[in-house]
Amino acid sequence: MNLLEIRGMVKRFGGLAATDGVDLDVRQGEIHAVIGPNGAGKTTLIGQVCGTLAPDAGRILFAGVDATRLAPHQRAELGLARSYQITSLFPNFSVIDNVALAVQARSGSSFRFWQPVADERQLADAAQDILDRVGLGDLGQRTAAALSHGEHRQLEMALALATRPRLLLLDEPMAGMGGEESAHMVKLIEDLRGDYSVLLVEHDMDAVFRLADRISVLVAGRIIATGSVAEIRADAEVRLAYLGEDEA
């Protein structure tokens, strides 16, 4: 069953077609990676899926709803979350308070100065559960500003999970990380498999080949191949266009 369906999506900037008739599906519970060289249109594709860019043509269906013209917050309400560009991060707040605020925002409750203690405990417990899942369970009282780069990325993932998404858009989650941090993030994403659908854009091919159930290859705004890791590895056009290899 497809959670996300993109059909004929086009986005032009002047004479350049950044996405040029893109067709793409993300199945329920799968990790679907999009790879491609710099300038292939990956960021433009993600922007159109999350709603920050309006396509010039084409259609986006999410959870059976035509989301082509929906605003980003409307897509979020349907269950779509984009990580690593979260704007509701408070660097001087504690890690757990950042996540608790995201949980509260998703629940639709107001920011009341007077509320039952049980409500505060429920928020804190929910936030702690999410922090445990992303590997920050012991850092809840640390300020967000004091986190390392990798821990900051984990917190951003926690904020995305706090929205109770059905689809996570992960745009280069391993960017700027060292080997140990990257390995930790790969394990975190791997542990999300089945509980969430994931659309992953990433340049780290070792991570992509480990994580992806399917891979789509975007070159010059067009999807040139979609398939399993084995199928993409064996595709001569992909090796030539992106992996930099040619047939012997």
Summary of the structure (lengths in Angstrom):
residues: 248
radius of gyration: 18.9
end to end distance: 38.7
largest distance: 71.4
contacts: 767
relative contact order: 0.18
helix: 40%
strand: 27%
